[in-house]
Amino acid sequence: MSTVSAQESPTAVIARQEMPLRQVVINTHSPVVVGQVPDAAVVFAMPQEQAVQGAVIKGVSFRCLADTWRAKEARMPVVAKGKALAFLSPIAEPRDTRRKPGERRVVDREDMQLSLDL
């Protein structure tokens, strides 16, 4: 049995036809948990209001981090950097050298680190 990487696009998985496509949803409000998962696995659920036939309907829109297969191949809307940073309250942690090359967690992304010029 093979595993599916969050970095691998669904198109690649289907093309391999080694296993059926599955989805696991984990809901967390913990920036520490989000910071540890692969960046392509993170999807933000953002509240959204929309006018439909004169009525305001409350709903949700799903957004991903930029520079992931979700943004590039699936063309999912990208979460604004400020919104992601506000949630993550950037977690300062050194890179884990034991990780496989190319396996990038949210916390490893330079664009998700708060820059303080002191």
N, C-alpha and C positions, 0 to 999 in steps of 0.2 A: 504494500500500500504506500502510495506517495502522499506527500503533504503539499498543500497549496500555500504559497507565500503571499502575504499581503501586497508585495511589490509586483506580483504577477497579475497581468490583466485577465479578466474573465475570458476574453477572446483567446488568449494563449491556452488557458485551461481547457476550453471547449475544443480547441484545435488538437490538443493532445489526446483527448477522449479517453483518458485513463480513469477518470472518476466523474461522477455527476457533480455539477456545480451545487454547492451548499452554502448557506449563509448562517452565521451565528451573530446574534445581536447582544452586545453587553452594554448596559446603560450604567454610566457612572457620573458622579458629580465631583470626582476626585481628580484634581490636576496631576497628582502624583501617578495615578494609574494611567491616565491619558499620555503622560510624558514618556512612559515606558513602552508603549506599543509602537509598531511600525507606522510611519506617518501616513502611508496609503490606506491603512485600516481605519483611520479616524474620520468620522462623519459628524458634523455639527448639525443639530436640529435647531433651527432659528425660528422664533415666532414670526408670523407674517399675517397681515390683514389684507384682505382683497375685497373690492367692491363687486358684487354680483347682483345684477338686476336691482340696483339701488340699495341693497342691504350690505352691511359690512360683515364679512365672514372671517372668523379667526381660524388660522391654520398653521402649518409649519412648512418651512422649506429646508431642504437638506443641502449642506455645503461641505466641501472638502478643502484640504490644504492645497495650495498651489504646488506645481511641479510634481504631481503624482499622476499615476495612470488614470485616476478618476477625473482629474482636471483635463488631461491631455486626450485620452482615448474616449472616455465616457462623456466628456464635455459637461461634467457636473459643475454647477456654479461654485466659485471659490469663496471661502469665508474671508472677510476683511481681516487683515493682519492685526489691527487693533482689537477686534472682537476676540480673536484667538488668543492674543497676548493677555487680554483682560481675564479670560477664563483660566489660562495656564499660570498666571502670575509668575512669569518665567522661573522655572525650576533650575537652579544652578547646580549642575552635576557634571563632573568630568566624563569624557567619552569612555565607554567600556571597551577596552582593547580585546576582550574575549569574543566580541560579536563578529559575525561573518562579514567580509567586505561587501559593501553594497546594501547591507541591512541597516537602514536608517530609522531610528526612533524619532518621535516628535521632539524630544528633548535634545537630540543631536543636531537639529536644524539651526543654523546660524540665524536665520530670519525669525526664529521663535525665541531668541534671547533678548532680554532687555538690555539696552545700551545706555549706561550711565556714565557720562563724562564728568568725573569728579576732579 
